[in-house]
Structure formats: C-alpha cells, structure tokens
Amino acid sequence: MIPLDQAVVARLESYGERFELLVDPNQAMRIRQGEEVDLEDVVAADSIFSNAAHAERASDEALLKVFKTTEFEPAALKIIKKGEIQLTAEQRRNLIAEKRNRVITFIARNAVNPQSGYPHPPQRIQLAMEEARVNIDPFKSVEEQVKEVVKALRPLLPIRFEEIRIAVKIPADYTARAYEIATAGTLERDEWQKDGSWIAVVRIPAGVQEEFYDLVNKITRGNAETRIVERVS
C-alpha cells in the first residue's frame, strides 16, 4: 500500500450514496487506461469510505445497493474507473504533461506528412499543439485523444496516419538475428531461399521507418536489401 501522504481521494456518487478511496493518482490512472495493476499498489487503505477525511466507512447496505457486493476489490475498481479523482494542481500538471508527451510520441510514430512521406518531428507536433491550444485530458487514454488532437492540428500541419509494407532480404550470414526484424513490426509473410537467405514483408507504422532501416542495417552491416511495397493509409 502507498503512504497516506501520497494519496488523493477517488470519489463516486451513485444512487444517493457517496464512496471514497485513498489512491495513488498515477497508479489509478493506469487502471483507468486499462492496464492491469495490483490494487495493493494503488490504495492507501483497504477500506471504502463515505467520508475519507473523517475516516467514516461506507455501510454494507450502501455497498450492496450500488455495487451488489461488500467485497473491497470489485467495488474499489469501479470507484477508480468510474469516479472522480481529486488531484492537486501539481499532480494534474504532471499527469497532463506526461499524457501530452505520449500523445506526441504516438502521432510522431504513426503519422506522416503526406507531402513528404516523412514523419513530423515531435517538437513540430508540440509547437502545433500549443498554437492550436489543444487541451489534454489526464483521464482519457492516448488513443481516445489522438483523433481530437489530429483534427485540431490539420489546419496547421499536413498529417496522415499511414503504415508501410517493406520487403526485406537478409543474406544467409545474418539470418540468425532475423527474428529481431520480424518482431520490429507485423510479419505478414516470409520465406527461406535455397541460398540460405531470408525474405519477408513487414508492416510498420510510417513514423518508425528510419528506425526500422537502422535496425536492419545494424543486423546485416548494411548488406540487406529493402524495398517499400505499399503505403497503407
């Protein structure tokens, strides 16, 4: 369990009842985003309160009325997922900054400038978000917010989500590490050649194209053959 001085209140009001938990805001956020987190690492106490400030516990009757159970874990998870998490100003700023960085990284890795075919640098995306006055919700997942962010950016940045199918041929001397290439994206098909070489078609987000080429060149010391087969919007 987390120390009390690091906890904030997660509150859910339903059917005229109020339920409160003492939680770590960062760990609670992970649960809200669908991650599996040990509840012991999230809460400061294994009790559900009607008023946490006064240490007043919620009654069994109230728990049964709203959650259909008096067990701590299922009720606590519902409070975290559906309730309101009370953050300090600093905690909110930190969570927003972290979420903004994740949104920027997602866009940089998965989208390109359709005029050039290359991804926008993260700094350019950040500046455009500032110019467009994009608001980031610390409680929404990255995937939920990317669509809204990109819509706000399009008047300022030409942007398109795109994946690339790349054909790769790895000489026989370097195929021992071919699995690293196969797992760098989605392996759509592969085939071993009579000379021991390995050919494959790998699908990757357009924004990681240079990283993919760097990996292939590192593994094969520049002796691989690559070719873009198709761009998929």
N, C-alpha and C positions, 0 to 999 in steps of 0.2 A: 504493500500500500504506500501511497505517496504521503509526504508530510502535510499536515493541515495548513501550514503557511504557504504552500504551493497550490492549494486547491481553490477552485471557484465553484459557484453554485450552478448546477444544471436544474432547470425548473420546468415542470409540465403541469398544466392546469387542464382538468378534464372532468366533466360531469359534476361541476361544482366543488371538486377536490383539488388540492394543491400538493404536489410531490416534489421534493428537493433532494439532490445528491451533491456530495462534495467530490469534485473531479479535477483531474489534471486537464487543462483545456487542449493541450496538444494531443494527448492520447485519446481524449474524447473525440477530437476532430478526425483522427484516424478511423475510429469506429464509424463515424458518420459518413466517411468516404468508402465504406465497405471493406476495410481491412479487418483481419482477424487479430484481435488484441486481447491478451489475458486481462480480465476485468480487475484482477488484483493490482495491475499496473496502472489502472485508471482512477480508482476511487481512493478516498482518504479514510473512508469508514464503510463497513458493510451494512449500513442502515439506510433506510429511506425515510426522510423526514417530511413532516408537513410544514415545519419551520426550522431550517438548519441552524439559523442564528441562535435560536433558543433551545436547540437540541430536542425539539419536540418530534417524536416519531409518528409516522403515519399509522393509522389504525389498520388492523387486519380487515375490518369491514370496508374501509376505503380502498385498500389494495384489491380486494376481491371485486369490488364494484367496478373498478376501472381496468384492472389487468387480468381478472379472473384467476389470480393466483396470489399467494402470500410469499412465494419464493423470491429471494433477492435478485438473482441474476436476470431472469426474463423481464422483471419489472424495471430493473436498473437500465438494461439495454434499451428498452422502449423510451425511458426518460431521456437517455443520451441521444437517441436517434431522432426523436420527435419533439423534444423540448427545446427550451431556450437556454443557451449557455451564457452566463454573466461573465463578461471579460473586463479586465481593467483596460484603460486606454493603451497602455504599453503592450499588453498581450494582444489586443486587437491589431495594433500597428505591426507587430512582429508576424502574426498569422497572415495578415494581408500581404506583407512583403514576401513571405515565403510562398504564398499561393500565386502571387503575381509572377515570381521567378519561374514557377513550374508551368504557368500558362505560356510565358515567353519561350521557355525551352521546348514545350510541346509544339508550338507554332513553328519555331525555327527548324525543328527536326522533321516535321511532316508537311510543311508547305513551301512553295517556291514562288519566285517572281516569274509569272508566265511570260514576261517579255525577254527574260534572260535564261530561264530554266534553272537558275541557281537559287538557293535559299536566301532569305533576308537575314543579315547578321542580327543576333539578339539585341544589340544596342539600338539598331534601327527600329526594331519592333517596339522596344521600350519607349523610345522617343515618340513614336507614333501613338502609342497608348496614352502617353502624357498629353500630347497635343489633342487627342480625341476625348480627353477627360474620361477615360474608361474607369469605371468603378469595379473593384474586385470584391466579391463576397467571400469572406473567410470560411463560410459554412457550406458553400457549394463545391462540388467536385470540379477538377480541372476540365473534364470532358463536358460538363454542363455549361461552363462559362466560355469555352473556346469559340463556340458558334456566335455568341453575342459579341465577343471581343473582335472576331474577324469581321463581322458585319460593320462594327464601328471603324475598323481600320481601312476598309476597302476604299473609301473616298480619298485616303491619304497614301495607301500603298497598294500597288497591284499584287494580288495574292491569290494563290490557288493551291488547294490540297492535292497532292499528287504522289503516286507510287511509281517505282521504276522496276521493270524486269530487266535483269542484267544476265547475259550469258557469260560464263567463266570457264576457261580451260586451264587446268592445273597440271603442269608436267609431272611425270611419274616420280621424279626425285623429291617432290614436295607434297605428295598426297597424304602423307601421314598426319598432316595438320588440316586436311580438307574439312574436317568436322567444324573447325572454327569458322570457316566461311559459310558452311551450311547453316550454322546457328546464328549468323550475323543478320539474318532476315528470315523470310519464309522460303524454304526449299521447295520449289514447285516440281522440278524433275531433275534427275541426274543419271549419268551413265558412265560406266568404266570402259575405256578404249583398249584395244588389243596391245597398244604400246605401253599400257600401264597408267596413262594419263586419265584424268577425271574431268568430265564436263558437266555443267549444271546450269540451271536457270534459277536465280534467286530473286525474290521480290523484296524490295526495301522501300522505306519512306524516302521521298526525294531529298529531304534535307540532310540525310546521312550519307549521301552518295560519296563525298570525298573521304569520309571515314572508312567506308567500305573499300574503296580503292587503296587507301593507305594500308588497310589490313591485308588485302590480297598481295600487294607489293612487298609488304614486310615478310609474309609467309614464304613467298616464292622468290624473294630477292629480285623482283622486277621481271621475272620470267613468265608470268601468267598472261593469258590473252583474255580481254574483256570486251564486251560489246553490249550497248543498250539495245534490247529487243523491242521494248514497248514502254511508253509512258501512259500511266493509267490515272485519270482524274477521278 
